[in-house]
Amino acid sequence: MPPPPITIDKAGALLASPEPVTETSAPYLRIAADLRAAITCGALKPGDPLPTHAELMERYDVAAGTAHRAVAELTRTGEITVSRGIRATVTTP
């Protein structure tokens, strides 16, 4: 099992930064990085909907599971909110 991407101490401080995403990174990490960059630069603002899984699949030419995993990665980090039957929306700038 690979190590966790970051380590946080008991006080909540970041101990290690995540590895940079490169062209050899997993496709879901590249998609998540692209979406994260769109959020950071303001192209996607808080409250804006993310592209659907179908749109991500077409845009990045990936399988449904890969698109889902990219969205799950952003959900895990708290950058987006996902509810069943409702499109994912941006929560942080």
N, CA, C and O atoms as a CHARMM CRD file, in Angstrom:
* protein
*
  372
    1    1 MET  N      0.84600  -1.16600   0.00000 PROA 1      0.00000
    2    1 MET  CA     0.00000   0.00000   0.00000 PROA 1      0.00000
    3    1 MET  C      0.89200   1.23000   0.00000 PROA 1      0.00000
    4    1 MET  O      1.83800   1.31200   0.78300 PROA 1      0.00000
    5    2 PRO  N      0.58800   2.21800  -0.90100 PROA 2      0.00000
    6    2 PRO  CA     1.42700   3.41000  -0.93600 PROA 2      0.00000
    7    2 PRO  C      1.20600   4.27800   0.28900 PROA 2      0.00000
    8    2 PRO  O      0.16300   4.19100   0.93800 PROA 2      0.00000
    9    3 PRO  N      2.18700   5.11800   0.60700 PROA 3      0.00000
   10    3 PRO  CA     2.03600   6.00700   1.76100 PROA 3      0.00000
   11    3 PRO  C      0.96600   7.05700   1.48000 PROA 3      0.00000
   12    3 PRO  O      0.68400   7.34700   0.31700 PROA 3      0.00000
   13    4 PRO  N      0.36300   7.63400   2.52300 PROA 4      0.00000
   14    4 PRO  CA    -0.62000   8.68400   2.30500 PROA 4      0.00000
   15    4 PRO  C      0.03500   9.88200   1.62300 PROA 4      0.00000
   16    4 PRO  O      1.23000  10.11800   1.80200 PROA 4      0.00000
   17    5 PRO  N     -0.75000  10.65200   0.82900 PROA 5      0.00000
   18    5 PRO  CA    -0.14600  11.75300   0.09300 PROA 5      0.00000
   19    5 PRO  C      0.36200  12.88000   0.98300 PROA 5      0.00000
   20    5 PRO  O      1.28500  13.59900   0.59900 PROA 5      0.00000
   21    6 ILE  N     -0.22500  13.04600   2.16600 PROA 6      0.00000
   22    6 ILE  CA     0.25000  14.07000   3.09500 PROA 6      0.00000
   23    6 ILE  C      0.22100  13.49600   4.50600 PROA 6      0.00000
   24    6 ILE  O     -0.45800  12.50500   4.77500 PROA 6      0.00000
   25    7 THR  N      0.95800  14.12700   5.38900 PROA 7      0.00000
   26    7 THR  CA     0.94400  13.74900   6.78900 PROA 7      0.00000
   27    7 THR  C      0.61900  14.98300   7.60100 PROA 7      0.00000
   28    7 THR  O      1.20300  16.04700   7.39400 PROA 7      0.00000
   29    8 ILE  N     -0.31600  14.83700   8.52700 PROA 8      0.00000
   30    8 ILE  CA    -0.73300  15.95400   9.37000 PROA 8      0.00000
   31    8 ILE  C     -0.49400  15.57100  10.82100 PROA 8      0.00000
   32    8 ILE  O     -0.86100  14.48000  11.25600 PROA 8      0.00000
   33    9 ASP  N      0.12800  16.48700  11.57000 PROA 9      0.00000
   34    9 ASP  CA     0.37600  16.18500  12.98000 PROA 9      0.00000
   35    9 ASP  C     -0.89500  16.41800  13.80000 PROA 9      0.00000
   36    9 ASP  O     -1.92500  16.82300  13.26100 PROA 9      0.00000
   37   10 LYS  N     -0.81200  16.15700  15.11400 PROA 10     0.00000
   38   10 LYS  CA    -1.99200  16.26900  15.97800 PROA 10     0.00000
   39   10 LYS  C     -2.53500  17.68300  16.05500 PROA 10     0.00000
   40   10 LYS  O     -3.72200  17.86900  16.32300 PROA 10     0.00000
   41   11 ALA  N     -1.70400  18.67500  15.82800 PROA 11     0.00000
   42   11 ALA  CA    -2.13800  20.07200  15.85900 PROA 11     0.00000
   43   11 ALA  C     -2.76300  20.50500  14.53100 PROA 11     0.00000
   44   11 ALA  O     -3.29500  21.60900  14.42100 PROA 11     0.00000
   45   12 GLY  N     -2.69400  19.62700  13.52200 PROA 12     0.00000
   46   12 GLY  CA    -3.27300  19.94200  12.22100 PROA 12     0.00000
   47   12 GLY  C     -2.30000  20.56800  11.24900 PROA 12     0.00000
   48   12 GLY  O     -2.71500  21.04400  10.19300 PROA 12     0.00000
   49   13 ALA  N     -1.01400  20.58400  11.57200 PROA 13     0.00000
   50   13 ALA  CA    -0.01800  21.17200  10.68400 PROA 13     0.00000
   51   13 ALA  C      0.42800  20.15200   9.63300 PROA 13     0.00000
   52   13 ALA  O      0.57600  18.96400   9.92000 PROA 13     0.00000
   53   14 LEU  N      0.63400  20.63900   8.43100 PROA 14     0.00000
   54   14 LEU  CA     1.08900  19.79900   7.32900 PROA 14     0.00000
   55   14 LEU  C      2.56200  19.46200   7.53100 PROA 14     0.00000
   56   14 LEU  O      3.39400  20.35600   7.68600 PROA 14     0.00000
   57   15 LEU  N      2.88300  18.16500   7.53000 PROA 15     0.00000
   58   15 LEU  CA     4.26400  17.73600   7.73600 PROA 15     0.00000
   59   15 LEU  C      4.98400  17.43400   6.43000 PROA 15     0.00000
   60   15 LEU  O      6.20400  17.58100   6.35300 PROA 15     0.00000
   61   16 ALA  N      4.26100  17.02100   5.41400 PROA 16     0.00000
   62   16 ALA  CA     4.87900  16.70200   4.13700 PROA 16     0.00000
   63   16 ALA  C      3.94900  17.17300   3.02900 PROA 16     0.00000
   64   16 ALA  O      2.73200  17.01200   3.11900 PROA 16     0.00000
   65   17 SER  N      4.52600  17.75300   1.99100 PROA 17     0.00000
   66   17 SER  CA     3.69000  18.21900   0.88900 PROA 17     0.00000
   67   17 SER  C      3.45200  17.06900  -0.08700 PROA 17     0.00000
   68   17 SER  O      4.28100  16.16700  -0.19700 PROA 17     0.00000
   69   18 PRO  N      2.31500  17.10000  -0.79800 PROA 18     0.00000
   70   18 PRO  CA     2.03500  16.04300  -1.74900 PROA 18     0.00000
   71   18 PRO  C      3.01000  16.09600  -2.92000 PROA 18     0.00000
   72   18 PRO  O      3.56900  17.14700  -3.23100 PROA 18     0.00000
   73   19 GLU  N      3.20300  14.95100  -3.56000 PROA 19     0.00000
   74   19 GLU  CA     4.08000  14.90600  -4.72200 PROA 19     0.00000
   75   19 GLU  C      3.45000  15.70100  -5.85400 PROA 19     0.00000
   76   19 GLU  O      2.22700  15.70300  -5.99000 PROA 19     0.00000
   77   20 PRO  N      4.25500  16.37800  -6.67000 PROA 20     0.00000
   78   20 PRO  CA     3.69300  17.13300  -7.78300 PROA 20     0.00000
   79   20 PRO  C      3.08500  16.19100  -8.82400 PROA 20     0.00000
   80   20 PRO  O      3.55100  15.06800  -9.01800 PROA 20     0.00000
   81   21 VAL  N      2.04700  16.67000  -9.47800 PROA 21     0.00000
   82   21 VAL  CA     1.39600  15.88600 -10.51600 PROA 21     0.00000
   83   21 VAL  C      2.15300  16.11400 -11.81800 PROA 21     0.00000
   84   21 VAL  O      2.38000  17.25500 -12.22100 PROA 21     0.00000
   85   22 THR  N      2.54000  15.02600 -12.47100 PROA 22     0.00000
   86   22 THR  CA     3.27900  15.10500 -13.73000 PROA 22     0.00000
   87   22 THR  C      2.52600  14.31800 -14.80000 PROA 22     0.00000
   88   22 THR  O      1.48200  13.72500 -14.53100 PROA 22     0.00000
   89   23 GLU  N      3.06700  14.32200 -16.00200 PROA 23     0.00000
   90   23 GLU  CA     2.43300  13.59000 -17.09400 PROA 23     0.00000
   91   23 GLU  C      2.42200  12.09200 -16.84700 PROA 23     0.00000
   92   23 GLU  O      1.63000  11.37500 -17.45700 PROA 23     0.00000
   93   24 THR  N      3.28100  11.60700 -15.96700 PROA 24     0.00000
   94   24 THR  CA     3.30200  10.17800 -15.67200 PROA 24     0.00000
   95   24 THR  C      2.42800   9.82700 -14.47600 PROA 24     0.00000
   96   24 THR  O      2.32200   8.65700 -14.11100 PROA 24     0.00000
   97   25 SER  N      1.79800  10.83300 -13.85800 PROA 25     0.00000
   98   25 SER  CA     0.89400  10.57700 -12.73200 PROA 25     0.00000
   99   25 SER  C     -0.35300   9.86100 -13.23300 PROA 25     0.00000
  100   25 SER  O     -0.65500   9.85500 -14.42600 PROA 25     0.00000
  101   26 ALA  N     -1.06000   9.26400 -12.30000 PROA 26     0.00000
  102   26 ALA  CA    -2.30600   8.57900 -12.64100 PROA 26     0.00000
  103   26 ALA  C     -3.27600   9.57900 -13.28200 PROA 26     0.00000
  104   26 ALA  O     -3.30700  10.74600 -12.89300 PROA 26     0.00000
  105   27 PRO  N     -4.06500   9.12900 -14.25800 PROA 27     0.00000
  106   27 PRO  CA    -4.99300  10.04000 -14.94100 PROA 27     0.00000
  107   27 PRO  C     -5.94700  10.76400 -13.99200 PROA 27     0.00000
  108   27 PRO  O     -6.23300  11.94400 -14.19800 PROA 27     0.00000
  109   28 TYR  N     -6.44400  10.08300 -12.95700 PROA 28     0.00000
  110   28 TYR  CA    -7.36900  10.75300 -12.04900 PROA 28     0.00000
  111   28 TYR  C     -6.68800  11.90100 -11.31000 PROA 28     0.00000
  112   28 TYR  O     -7.33600  12.90200 -11.00500 PROA 28     0.00000
  113   29 LEU  N     -5.39800  11.77600 -11.01800 PROA 29     0.00000
  114   29 LEU  CA    -4.66600  12.85700 -10.35700 PROA 29     0.00000
  115   29 LEU  C     -4.47100  14.04300 -11.29600 PROA 29     0.00000
  116   29 LEU  O     -4.51700  15.19400 -10.86100 PROA 29     0.00000
  117   30 ARG  N     -4.25400  13.76800 -12.58200 PROA 30     0.00000
  118   30 ARG  CA    -4.10400  14.85200 -13.55800 PROA 30     0.00000
  119   30 ARG  C     -5.41500  15.60700 -13.73200 PROA 30     0.00000
  120   30 ARG  O     -5.42200  16.83500 -13.82000 PROA 30     0.00000
  121   31 ILE  N     -6.53200  14.87100 -13.78100 PROA 31     0.00000
  122   31 ILE  CA    -7.84600  15.51700 -13.90200 PROA 31     0.00000
  123   31 ILE  C     -8.12100  16.35700 -12.66000 PROA 31     0.00000
  124   31 ILE  O     -8.54800  17.50700 -12.76700 PROA 31     0.00000
  125   32 ALA  N     -7.87500  15.78500 -11.48000 PROA 32     0.00000
  126   32 ALA  CA    -8.09300  16.51300 -10.23300 PROA 32     0.00000
  127   32 ALA  C     -7.21500  17.76200 -10.19100 PROA 32     0.00000
  128   32 ALA  O     -7.66200  18.81400  -9.73200 PROA 32     0.00000
  129   33 ALA  N     -5.97800  17.66100 -10.66200 PROA 33     0.00000
  130   33 ALA  CA    -5.07400  18.81500 -10.67700 PROA 33     0.00000
  131   33 ALA  C     -5.58900  19.89100 -11.62700 PROA 33     0.00000
  132   33 ALA  O     -5.50300  21.07900 -11.31400 PROA 33     0.00000
  133   34 ASP  N     -6.12000  19.49700 -12.78000 PROA 34     0.00000
  134   34 ASP  CA    -6.68500  20.47300 -13.71100 PROA 34     0.00000
  135   34 ASP  C     -7.87600  21.19300 -13.09200 PROA 34     0.00000
  136   34 ASP  O     -7.99000  22.41500 -13.18500 PROA 34     0.00000
  137   35 LEU  N     -8.76300  20.42900 -12.46000 PROA 35     0.00000
  138   35 LEU  CA    -9.93100  21.03700 -11.82600 PROA 35     0.00000
  139   35 LEU  C     -9.51100  21.92800 -10.65200 PROA 35     0.00000
  140   35 LEU  O    -10.07600  23.00200 -10.44400 PROA 35     0.00000
  141   36 ARG  N     -8.52500  21.47300  -9.89600 PROA 36     0.00000
  142   36 ARG  CA    -8.01400  22.26500  -8.76900 PROA 36     0.00000
  143   36 ARG  C     -7.42000  23.58300  -9.27300 PROA 36     0.00000
  144   36 ARG  O     -7.60900  24.62900  -8.65100 PROA 36     0.00000
  145   37 ALA  N     -6.70800  23.53100 -10.39200 PROA 37     0.00000
  146   37 ALA  CA    -6.13200  24.75100 -10.97600 PROA 37     0.00000
  147   37 ALA  C     -7.23900  25.70000 -11.42700 PROA 37     0.00000
  148   37 ALA  O     -7.11300  26.91400 -11.26800 PROA 37     0.00000
  149   38 ALA  N     -8.32100  25.16200 -11.98800 PROA 38     0.00000
  150   38 ALA  CA    -9.44900  26.00500 -12.40500 PROA 38     0.00000
  151   38 ALA  C    -10.09700  26.67400 -11.19600 PROA 38     0.00000
  152   38 ALA  O    -10.54100  27.81900 -11.27900 PROA 38     0.00000
  153   39 ILE  N    -10.15000  25.96500 -10.08400 PROA 39     0.00000
  154   39 ILE  CA   -10.70100  26.53500  -8.85300 PROA 39     0.00000
  155   39 ILE  C     -9.76400  27.61100  -8.31300 PROA 39     0.00000
  156   39 ILE  O    -10.21400  28.68800  -7.92100 PROA 39     0.00000
  157   40 THR  N     -8.47500  27.32700  -8.29000 PROA 40     0.00000
  158   40 THR  CA    -7.48300  28.25700  -7.74300 PROA 40     0.00000
  159   40 THR  C     -7.40900  29.55200  -8.54400 PROA 40     0.00000
  160   40 THR  O     -7.29700  30.63400  -7.96700 PROA 40     0.00000
  161   41 CYS  N     -7.47200  29.44700  -9.87300 PROA 41     0.00000
  162   41 CYS  CA    -7.34400  30.65600 -10.70100 PROA 41     0.00000
  163   41 CYS  C     -8.65700  31.42300 -10.81000 PROA 41     0.00000
  164   41 CYS  O     -8.68100  32.53200 -11.34500 PROA 41     0.00000
  165   42 GLY  N     -9.75100  30.84700 -10.30800 PROA 42     0.00000
  166   42 GLY  CA   -11.02200  31.55900 -10.33200 PROA 42     0.00000
  167   42 GLY  C    -11.91500  31.22900 -11.50400 PROA 42     0.00000
  168   42 GLY  O    -13.01100  31.77900 -11.61100 PROA 42     0.00000
  169   43 ALA  N    -11.48100  30.34400 -12.38900 PROA 43     0.00000
  170   43 ALA  CA   -12.34000  29.93400 -13.50500 PROA 43     0.00000
  171   43 ALA  C    -13.57500  29.21000 -12.97800 PROA 43     0.00000
  172   43 ALA  O    -14.66200  29.32300 -13.54500 PROA 43     0.00000
  173   44 LEU  N    -13.39800  28.47100 -11.89400 PROA 44     0.00000
  174   44 LEU  CA   -14.51700  27.85700 -11.17500 PROA 44     0.00000
  175   44 LEU  C    -14.57700  28.51500  -9.80400 PROA 44     0.00000
  176   44 LEU  O    -13.63500  28.42800  -9.01700 PROA 44     0.00000
  177   45 LYS  N    -15.68300  29.16400  -9.53500 PROA 45     0.00000
  178   45 LYS  CA   -15.84500  29.89400  -8.27300 PROA 45     0.00000
  179   45 LYS  C    -16.69600  29.09200  -7.29300 PROA 45     0.00000
  180   45 LYS  O    -17.41400  28.18400  -7.71300 PROA 45     0.00000
  181   46 PRO  N    -16.63500  29.40300  -5.99900 PROA 46     0.00000
  182   46 PRO  CA   -17.48500  28.70600  -5.03400 PROA 46     0.00000
  183   46 PRO  C    -18.96000  28.76800  -5.45900 PROA 46     0.00000
  184   46 PRO  O    -19.49200  29.82800  -5.78700 PROA 46     0.00000
  185   47 GLY  N    -19.58400  27.61000  -5.44000 PROA 47     0.00000
  186   47 GLY  CA   -20.97300  27.49300  -5.86200 PROA 47     0.00000
  187   47 GLY  C    -21.14200  27.05600  -7.30700 PROA 47     0.00000
  188   47 GLY  O    -22.21700  26.59500  -7.69100 PROA 47     0.00000
  189   48 ASP  N    -20.08700  27.19300  -8.12100 PROA 48     0.00000
  190   48 ASP  CA   -20.15800  26.75400  -9.51600 PROA 48     0.00000
  191   48 ASP  C    -20.19600  25.23300  -9.59500 PROA 48     0.00000
  192   48 ASP  O    -19.54500  24.55200  -8.80300 PROA 48     0.00000
  193   49 PRO  N    -20.95800  24.69900 -10.55000 PROA 49     0.00000
  194   49 PRO  CA   -20.96300  23.24700 -10.72500 PROA 49     0.00000
  195   49 PRO  C    -19.71500  22.78000 -11.46400 PROA 49     0.00000
  196   49 PRO  O    -19.19400  23.48000 -12.33200 PROA 49     0.00000
  197   50 LEU  N    -19.24800  21.60000 -11.11000 PROA 50     0.00000
  198   50 LEU  CA   -18.15300  20.96600 -11.83600 PROA 50     0.00000
  199   50 LEU  C    -18.71600  20.33800 -13.10300 PROA 50     0.00000
  200   50 LEU  O    -19.92400  20.12100 -13.19300 PROA 50     0.00000
  201   51 PRO  N    -17.86900  20.04300 -14.08300 PROA 51     0.00000
  202   51 PRO  CA   -18.35500  19.28800 -15.22800 PROA 51     0.00000
  203   51 PRO  C    -18.88400  17.92700 -14.74600 PROA 51     0.00000
  204   51 PRO  O    -18.41400  17.39100 -13.74200 PROA 51     0.00000
  205   52 THR  N    -19.85400  17.38500 -15.46500 PROA 52     0.00000
  206   52 THR  CA   -20.39200  16.07700 -15.10100 PROA 52     0.00000
  207   52 THR  C    -19.34500  15.00000 -15.36300 PROA 52     0.00000
  208   52 THR  O    -18.34600  15.23900 -16.04100 PROA 52     0.00000
  209   53 HSD  N    -19.58900  13.80900 -14.81400 PROA 53     0.00000
  210   53 HSD  CA   -18.68400  12.68900 -15.07100 PROA 53     0.00000
  211   53 HSD  C    -18.60400  12.41500 -16.56900 PROA 53     0.00000
  212   53 HSD  O    -17.52600  12.14500 -17.09900 PROA 53     0.00000
  213   54 ALA  N    -19.74300  12.48300 -17.24800 PROA 54     0.00000
  214   54 ALA  CA   -19.76100  12.23700 -18.69700 PROA 54     0.00000
  215   54 ALA  C    -18.90600  13.26700 -19.43600 PROA 54     0.00000
  216   54 ALA  O    -18.19200  12.92000 -20.37700 PROA 54     0.00000
  217   55 GLU  N    -18.97400  14.52700 -19.01500 PROA 55     0.00000
  218   55 GLU  CA   -18.15600  15.56800 -19.64900 PROA 55     0.00000
  219   55 GLU  C    -16.67200  15.32800 -19.37800 PROA 55     0.00000
  220   55 GLU  O    -15.84200  15.50300 -20.27100 PROA 55     0.00000
  221   56 LEU  N    -16.33600  14.93100 -18.16100 PROA 56     0.00000
  222   56 LEU  CA   -14.93600  14.63600 -17.83400 PROA 56     0.00000
  223   56 LEU  C    -14.43400  13.43900 -18.63500 PROA 56     0.00000
  224   56 LEU  O    -13.30200  13.43900 -19.11800 PROA 56     0.00000
  225   57 MET  N    -15.28000  12.41900 -18.77500 PROA 57     0.00000
  226   57 MET  CA   -14.90200  11.23300 -19.54800 PROA 57     0.00000
  227   57 MET  C    -14.59000  11.60600 -20.99200 PROA 57     0.00000
  228   57 MET  O    -13.61100  11.13300 -21.56900 PROA 57     0.00000
  229   58 GLU  N    -15.42900  12.45700 -21.56500 PROA 58     0.00000
  230   58 GLU  CA   -15.22600  12.86200 -22.96000 PROA 58     0.00000
  231   58 GLU  C    -14.02100  13.78600 -23.10500 PROA 58     0.00000
  232   58 GLU  O    -13.20600  13.61400 -24.01100 PROA 58     0.00000
  233   59 ARG  N    -13.91300  14.75300 -22.22000 PROA 59     0.00000
  234   59 ARG  CA   -12.83100  15.74600 -22.30900 PROA 59     0.00000
  235   59 ARG  C    -11.45900  15.10500 -22.14700 PROA 59     0.00000
  236   59 ARG  O    -10.52000  15.45600 -22.86200 PROA 59     0.00000
  237   60 TYR  N    -11.33600  14.16700 -21.21100 PROA 60     0.00000
  238   60 TYR  CA   -10.03300  13.56300 -20.91800 PROA 60     0.00000
  239   60 TYR  C     -9.85300  12.17000 -21.51600 PROA 60     0.00000
  240   60 TYR  O     -8.80100  11.55100 -21.36100 PROA 60     0.00000
  241   61 ASP  N    -10.89200  11.68300 -22.20500 PROA 61     0.00000
  242   61 ASP  CA   -10.86600  10.36300 -22.83400 PROA 61     0.00000
  243   61 ASP  C    -10.48300   9.28400 -21.81200 PROA 61     0.00000
  244   61 ASP  O     -9.52700   8.53100 -22.00200 PROA 61     0.00000
  245   62 VAL  N    -11.25900   9.23600 -20.72900 PROA 62     0.00000
  246   62 VAL  CA   -11.02300   8.27200 -19.65500 PROA 62     0.00000
  247   62 VAL  C    -12.30500   7.49500 -19.36900 PROA 62     0.00000
  248   62 VAL  O    -13.38200   7.85500 -19.84300 PROA 62     0.00000
  249   63 ALA  N    -12.17300   6.43600 -18.59600 PROA 63     0.00000
  250   63 ALA  CA   -13.31800   5.62200 -18.18700 PROA 63     0.00000
  251   63 ALA  C    -14.09500   6.31900 -17.07600 PROA 63     0.00000
  252   63 ALA  O    -13.60200   7.25100 -16.44100 PROA 63     0.00000
  253   64 ALA  N    -15.30800   5.85300 -16.85700 PROA 64     0.00000
  254   64 ALA  CA   -16.17800   6.43300 -15.82800 PROA 64     0.00000
  255   64 ALA  C    -15.52900   6.36800 -14.44600 PROA 64     0.00000
  256   64 ALA  O    -15.62400   7.32400 -13.67600 PROA 64     0.00000
  257   65 GLY  N    -14.87500   5.26000 -14.12500 PROA 65     0.00000
  258   65 GLY  CA   -14.23200   5.10100 -12.82600 PROA 65     0.00000
  259   65 GLY  C    -13.13200   6.11500 -12.59400 PROA 65     0.00000
  260   65 GLY  O    -12.93600   6.58200 -11.47200 PROA 65     0.00000
  261   66 THR  N    -12.41000   6.45900 -13.65800 PROA 66     0.00000
  262   66 THR  CA   -11.33000   7.44000 -13.54200 PROA 66     0.00000
  263   66 THR  C    -11.90300   8.82800 -13.26100 PROA 66     0.00000
  264   66 THR  O    -11.38300   9.55800 -12.41800 PROA 66     0.00000
  265   67 ALA  N    -12.97200   9.18900 -13.96600 PROA 67     0.00000
  266   67 ALA  CA   -13.62000  10.48200 -13.73600 PROA 67     0.00000
  267   67 ALA  C    -14.18300  10.53600 -12.32000 PROA 67     0.00000
  268   67 ALA  O    -14.06400  11.55200 -11.63500 PROA 67     0.00000
  269   68 HSD  N    -14.79200   9.44400 -11.88900 PROA 68     0.00000
  270   68 HSD  CA   -15.34800   9.38700 -10.53600 PROA 68     0.00000
  271   68 HSD  C    -14.25400   9.53800  -9.48600 PROA 68     0.00000
  272   68 HSD  O    -14.43500  10.23700  -8.48900 PROA 68     0.00000
  273   69 ARG  N    -13.12700   8.88700  -9.71300 PROA 69     0.00000
  274   69 ARG  CA   -12.02600   8.94100  -8.74800 PROA 69     0.00000
  275   69 ARG  C    -11.43700  10.35100  -8.65200 PROA 69     0.00000
  276   69 ARG  O    -11.02900  10.78000  -7.57300 PROA 69     0.00000
  277   70 ALA  N    -11.39100  11.08000  -9.79000 PROA 70     0.00000
  278   70 ALA  CA   -10.90000  12.45800  -9.77000 PROA 70     0.00000
  279   70 ALA  C    -11.81300  13.33800  -8.92300 PROA 70     0.00000
  280   70 ALA  O    -11.34200  14.15500  -8.13200 PROA 70     0.00000
  281   71 VAL  N    -13.12100  13.16400  -9.09400 PROA 71     0.00000
  282   71 VAL  CA   -14.08000  13.93700  -8.30500 PROA 71     0.00000
  283   71 VAL  C    -13.97900  13.53600  -6.83200 PROA 71     0.00000
  284   71 VAL  O    -14.06200  14.39000  -5.94900 PROA 71     0.00000
  285   72 ALA  N    -13.80200  12.25300  -6.56900 PROA 72     0.00000
  286   72 ALA  CA   -13.65900  11.78500  -5.18900 PROA 72     0.00000
  287   72 ALA  C    -12.42100  12.38500  -4.53000 PROA 72     0.00000
  288   72 ALA  O    -12.43900  12.67800  -3.33400 PROA 72     0.00000
  289   73 GLU  N    -11.35600  12.56900  -5.28900 PROA 73     0.00000
  290   73 GLU  CA   -10.13000  13.16800  -4.75200 PROA 73     0.00000
  291   73 GLU  C    -10.38800  14.60600  -4.30200 PROA 73     0.00000
  292   73 GLU  O     -9.92400  15.01300  -3.23700 PROA 73     0.00000
  293   74 LEU  N    -11.12100  15.37500  -5.10000 PROA 74     0.00000
  294   74 LEU  CA   -11.43500  16.75000  -4.73000 PROA 74     0.00000
  295   74 LEU  C    -12.41900  16.79700  -3.56600 PROA 74     0.00000
  296   74 LEU  O    -12.37400  17.71800  -2.75100 PROA 74     0.00000
  297   75 THR  N    -13.29900  15.81400  -3.48700 PROA 75     0.00000
  298   75 THR  CA   -14.22300  15.72100  -2.36000 PROA 75     0.00000
  299   75 THR  C    -13.45600  15.42900  -1.07600 PROA 75     0.00000
  300   75 THR  O    -13.73000  16.01500  -0.02900 PROA 75     0.00000
  301   76 ARG  N    -12.49600  14.52000  -1.16900 PROA 76     0.00000
  302   76 ARG  CA   -11.68200  14.13700  -0.01800 PROA 76     0.00000
  303   76 ARG  C    -10.92600  15.32300   0.55700 PROA 76     0.00000
  304   76 ARG  O    -10.75500  15.42900   1.77100 PROA 76     0.00000
  305   77 THR  N    -10.47300  16.21600  -0.31500 PROA 77     0.00000
  306   77 THR  CA    -9.70100  17.36600   0.15000 PROA 77     0.00000
  307   77 THR  C    -10.59800  18.55200   0.52000 PROA 77     0.00000
  308   77 THR  O    -10.09600  19.59200   0.94500 PROA 77     0.00000
  309   78 GLY  N    -11.90600  18.40900   0.36500 PROA 78     0.00000
  310   78 GLY  CA   -12.84700  19.43600   0.76700 PROA 78     0.00000
  311   78 GLY  C    -13.00700  20.58700  -0.21000 PROA 78     0.00000
  312   78 GLY  O    -13.58400  21.61900   0.13300 PROA 78     0.00000
  313   79 GLU  N    -12.50700  20.42100  -1.40700 PROA 79     0.00000
  314   79 GLU  CA   -12.58300  21.50000  -2.39500 PROA 79     0.00000
  315   79 GLU  C    -13.92900  21.55200  -3.10800 PROA 79     0.00000
  316   79 GLU  O    -14.31300  22.58600  -3.65400 PROA 79     0.00000
  317   80 ILE  N    -14.63900  20.43000  -3.09900 PROA 80     0.00000
  318   80 ILE  CA   -15.96100  20.38200  -3.71600 PROA 80     0.00000
  319   80 ILE  C    -16.91900  19.63600  -2.80200 PROA 80     0.00000
  320   80 ILE  O    -16.50200  18.91400  -1.89500 PROA 80     0.00000
  321   81 THR  N    -18.20400  19.82100  -3.05500 PROA 81     0.00000
  322   81 THR  CA   -19.24500  19.11400  -2.32400 PROA 81     0.00000
  323   81 THR  C    -20.03300  18.28800  -3.32600 PROA 81     0.00000
  324   81 THR  O    -20.38600  18.76800  -4.40400 PROA 81     0.00000
  325   82 VAL  N    -20.30500  17.04000  -2.96200 PROA 82     0.00000
  326   82 VAL  CA   -21.04600  16.14400  -3.84000 PROA 82     0.00000
  327   82 VAL  C    -22.22100  15.57600  -3.06800 PROA 82     0.00000
  328   82 VAL  O    -22.07700  15.13700  -1.92700 PROA 82     0.00000
  329   83 SER  N    -23.38800  15.58900  -3.70200 PROA 83     0.00000
  330   83 SER  CA   -24.57600  14.95800  -3.14200 PROA 83     0.00000
  331   83 SER  C    -25.19700  14.08800  -4.22100 PROA 83     0.00000
  332   83 SER  O    -25.18700  14.45100  -5.39700 PROA 83     0.00000
  333   84 ARG  N    -25.72200  12.97200  -3.83900 PROA 84     0.00000
  334   84 ARG  CA   -26.31700  12.04300  -4.79400 PROA 84     0.00000
  335   84 ARG  C    -27.42600  12.73600  -5.58400 PROA 84     0.00000
  336   84 ARG  O    -28.33400  13.33400  -5.00600 PROA 84     0.00000
  337   85 GLY  N    -27.33900  12.64700  -6.90100 PROA 85     0.00000
  338   85 GLY  CA   -28.35000  13.22600  -7.77700 PROA 85     0.00000
  339   85 GLY  C    -28.17400  14.70500  -8.05100 PROA 85     0.00000
  340   85 GLY  O    -28.94300  15.28400  -8.81800 PROA 85     0.00000
  341   86 ILE  N    -27.17500  15.33100  -7.43900 PROA 86     0.00000
  342   86 ILE  CA   -26.91900  16.76800  -7.62300 PROA 86     0.00000
  343   86 ILE  C    -25.48000  16.92600  -8.10800 PROA 86     0.00000
  344   86 ILE  O    -24.57600  16.25000  -7.61700 PROA 86     0.00000
  345   87 ARG  N    -25.27600  17.80300  -9.05100 PROA 87     0.00000
  346   87 ARG  CA   -23.92500  18.00300  -9.55700 PROA 87     0.00000
  347   87 ARG  C    -22.99200  18.50200  -8.45900 PROA 87     0.00000
  348   87 ARG  O    -23.39300  19.23400  -7.55400 PROA 87     0.00000
  349   88 ALA  N    -21.73900  18.08300  -8.57100 PROA 88     0.00000
  350   88 ALA  CA   -20.71500  18.52300  -7.63400 PROA 88     0.00000
  351   88 ALA  C    -20.51400  20.02900  -7.77800 PROA 88     0.00000
  352   88 ALA  O    -20.53500  20.55800  -8.88900 PROA 88     0.00000
  353   89 THR  N    -20.32200  20.71100  -6.66400 PROA 89     0.00000
  354   89 THR  CA   -20.10800  22.15700  -6.69000 PROA 89     0.00000
  355   89 THR  C    -18.84100  22.51900  -5.93800 PROA 89     0.00000
  356   89 THR  O    -18.41700  21.80600  -5.02800 PROA 89     0.00000
  357   90 VAL  N    -18.24900  23.62100  -6.32400 PROA 90     0.00000
  358   90 VAL  CA   -17.02700  24.13000  -5.70800 PROA 90     0.00000
  359   90 VAL  C    -17.35900  24.70300  -4.33700 PROA 90     0.00000
  360   90 VAL  O    -18.33200  25.44200  -4.18700 PROA 90     0.00000
  361   91 THR  N    -16.54600  24.35900  -3.33100 PROA 91     0.00000
  362   91 THR  CA   -16.76700  24.88500  -1.99300 PROA 91     0.00000
  363   91 THR  C    -15.69500  25.86100  -1.54600 PROA 91     0.00000
  364   91 THR  O    -15.95200  26.71400  -0.69700 PROA 91     0.00000
  365   92 THR  N    -14.47600  25.74700  -2.11200 PROA 92     0.00000
  366   92 THR  CA   -13.38500  26.62200  -1.68400 PROA 92     0.00000
  367   92 THR  C    -12.81800  27.35700  -2.88400 PROA 92     0.00000
  368   92 THR  O    -12.86900  26.85200  -4.00600 PROA 92     0.00000
  369   93 PRO  N    -12.27300  28.55500  -2.65400 PROA 93     0.00000
  370   93 PRO  CA   -11.65800  29.30300  -3.77200 PROA 93     0.00000
  371   93 PRO  C    -10.29000  28.75600  -4.11900 PROA 93     0.00000
  372   93 PRO  O     -9.63500  29.26400  -5.02900 PROA 93     0.00000
